[in-house]
Amino acid sequence: MNLEVALFWAIAAGFLIFDNFLLIPVGGDYLSFRRNGKLHYSPASRAEVRGGRELIFLNPLNLFDRAALTNKILGPVNLGDYRFFRQEILQALPYLNGLACWGYSYLCVAILLAIATFNFGFERLLETLIGAHLFFWAMSSMLLLLWKKPLGLSPSQATAFAAESFFVPAYCINLGKRVWHRRSRDIPALMIGLHSFHRIHDESLRELLTHEYDLRLTHLSQDLPESELTTNRLIHEARACLTI
């Protein structure tokens, strides 16, 4: 019986882990942000999948570890677009953090119930499991409806997220990430990262990031056809920024 209980919780945990794999749009990138909303770019390599898309993995135990997807990697930074992008994140941030905190509450209860099912039996706690899920789902759904405007969700989108969370408890826990990951903006993520790079004063960290940025740019330049002169030029300009 314990094997079956372990399998049940392994599948439940698997949904949470799988939900933290995120596909980047073709030709796009991402910026990460956490509790304080400060944008951070990671030049480290990504996993590649079919269709030329890249795959990243967020920390499933850190419900504040979020990705802001972009449709661009390189190019000039439009200050107006960037300010609007930042304003969107800062406006939604308190509500995203609220959903993350609520998700942590559900996660803690789920861990306690998982331990209890091994000690007292799964059948005896089945009603408690169902009741706990319905309670957290109902509260999360209510928060989605109350906060849909600052989160940038339409009524139909909020309803869709609520429906998904009803059927998959892991989605309910991870709601503070999910509501943000389905949007993408025309911001050149790597160039935003390079702007932040110039504010780093730690020499050892600068050397490490310089190496990672150089590898990232080399990867982007590989297999480019000769006709892609614009992309090659942007890569050259980005690499020049590392030596300024």
Stockholm file with secondary structure:
# STOCKHOLM 1.0

chainA/1-244         MNLEVALFWAIAAGFLIFDNFLLIPVGGDYLSFRRNGKLHYSPASRAEVRGGRELIFLNPLNLFDRAALTNKILGPVNLGDYRFFRQEILQALPYLNGLACWGYSYLCVAILLAIATFNFGFERLLETLIGAHLFFWAMSSMLLLLWKKPLGLSPSQATAFAAESFFVPAYCINLGKRVWHRRSRDIPALMIGLHSFHRIHDESLRELLTHEYDLRLTHLSQDLPESELTTNRLIHEARACLTI
#=GR chainA/1-244 SS CHHHHHHHHHHHHHHHHHTTEEEECTTCEEEEECTTCCCBCCCSCCEECGGGCEEEECCTTCTTCEEEEEEESSSCCCHHHHHHHHHHHHHHHHHHHHHHHHHHHHHHHHHHHHHHHHHHCTGGGHHHHHHHHHHHHHHHHHHHHHHTTTTTCCHHHHHHHHHHHHHCHHHHHTHHHHHHHTCEEEEEHHHHHHHHHTTCCCHHHHHHHHHHHHHHHHHHHTTCCTTCHHHHHHHHHHHHHTTC
#=GC SS_cons         CHHHHHHHHHHHHHHHHHTTEEEECTTCEEEEECTTCCCBCCCSCCEECGGGCEEEECCTTCTTCEEEEEEESSSCCCHHHHHHHHHHHHHHHHHHHHHHHHHHHHHHHHHHHHHHHHHHCTGGGHHHHHHHHHHHHHHHHHHHHHHTTTTTCCHHHHHHHHHHHHHCHHHHHTHHHHHHHTCEEEEEHHHHHHHHHTTCCCHHHHHHHHHHHHHHHHHHHTTCCTTCHHHHHHHHHHHHHTTC
//
